[in-house]
């Protein structure tokens, strides 16, 4: 599991250092490179086997539903293998950097099964929005069924 938050920088070439604890967990869980994909306004890095489960779940859904098609197209076409180099970095492809508006300051957040990569300003804005609705969100989470 991934948890916690780290402030980092991404260089002009798109290299991003993955915190040691996260890196060790990724390498412990798989021999394959992790998968990086786009979501609404951030990126998510998954250990390879966890990503395989996501792909299998999407393949099992009806391809006749436009929302399933759109979501699958967005997430799967935005995904890429991102090997961790000997210095503990991944290379974030230009299209994904552009999508998440990654310029320099980056927030890396462990969120259970994946690592989210955010532009720090967008992360802070989103965090403030969440905090303003935290009680409402918590009630919704507490009342939602588990699996």
GIHUQUI-V359224 format. One record per residue. RES is the residue in three letters. PSI is psi in degrees with one decimal (999 if undefined). OMEGA is omega in whole degrees, -180 to 180 (999 if undefined). Layout:
RES:PSI:OMEGA
RES:PSI:OMEGA
This chain:
UNK:147.9:179
UNK:134.4:178
UNK:157.9:179
UNK:175.6:-175
UNK:139.7:-179
UNK:139.0:174
UNK:129.4:-179
UNK:-178.0:172
UNK:152.6:174
UNK:134.9:-177
UNK:174.7:-176
UNK:-27.1:180
UNK:-5.1:179
UNK:15.2:179
UNK:133.0:-177
UNK:124.5:178
UNK:129.2:178
UNK:127.9:-180
UNK:143.3:-173
UNK:-44.0:-179
UNK:-43.1:178
UNK:-44.8:-179
UNK:-46.2:180
UNK:-39.5:180
UNK:-42.5:178
UNK:-49.0:-178
UNK:-32.3:178
UNK:-35.2:-174
UNK:-17.4:-176
UNK:148.7:173
UNK:-13.7:-178
UNK:154.7:177
UNK:147.4:176
UNK:163.0:-179
UNK:130.7:178
UNK:134.3:179
UNK:166.6:178
UNK:146.7:169
UNK:-157.6:-171
UNK:-62.7:-179
UNK:30.1:178
UNK:175.5:176
UNK:156.5:177
UNK:133.0:179
UNK:122.3:-177
UNK:141.0:166
UNK:145.6:-173
UNK:-49.2:-176
UNK:-35.9:176
UNK:-38.6:178
UNK:-38.1:178
UNK:-39.4:179
UNK:-42.9:178
UNK:-46.0:179
UNK:-42.9:179
UNK:-41.6:178
UNK:-40.3:179
UNK:-37.2:179
UNK:-28.2:-178
UNK:-13.8:-179
UNK:155.6:-179
UNK:123.9:178
UNK:-1.4:178
UNK:-12.7:-180
UNK:122.1:-178
UNK:-37.5:180
UNK:-37.7:177
UNK:-44.7:179
UNK:-47.4:-177
UNK:-46.2:-179
UNK:-46.5:-180
UNK:-45.7:180
UNK:-45.7:-177
UNK:-50.5:-173
UNK:-44.5:-177
UNK:-42.5:-180
UNK:-19.6:177
UNK:4.7:-176
UNK:153.6:-179
UNK:144.6:173
UNK:136.4:180
UNK:85.0:179
UNK:147.4:176
UNK:123.7:-177
UNK:179.4:-176
UNK:-16.7:178
UNK:9.2:176
UNK:23.2:-178
UNK:156.5:168
UNK:157.5:175
UNK:112.9:-180
UNK:118.9:-179
UNK:149.2:-177
UNK:-43.0:-179
UNK:-37.6:179
UNK:-37.2:176
UNK:-44.2:-180
UNK:-44.6:-180
UNK:-47.4:-176
UNK:3.5:179
UNK:40.7:-179
UNK:115.5:-179
UNK:-59.6:-176
UNK:-64.9:-178
UNK:127.6:-175
UNK:140.2:172
UNK:127.8:178
UNK:119.8:-175
UNK:128.5:174
UNK:124.7:-176
UNK:72.0:178
UNK:-90.4:-173
UNK:-3.2:-179
UNK:173.0:177
UNK:121.8:177
UNK:141.0:180
UNK:116.9:-173
UNK:149.5:160
UNK:132.6:-174
UNK:-40.9:180
UNK:-44.4:179
UNK:-40.0:178
UNK:-47.3:-178
UNK:-40.4:178
UNK:-44.8:179
UNK:-39.7:179
UNK:-43.0:178
UNK:-40.7:177
UNK:-42.2:178
UNK:-44.8:-179
UNK:-34.7:-179
UNK:-20.1:-179
UNK:17.1:-170
UNK:-43.6:-180
UNK:-44.2:178
UNK:-44.0:180
UNK:-44.0:-179
UNK:-41.4:177
UNK:-41.4:179
UNK:-43.8:-180
UNK:-43.4:-179
UNK:-29.8:-177
UNK:-6.3:-179
UNK:143.0:-180
UNK:149.6:175
UNK:127.6:-177
UNK:999:999
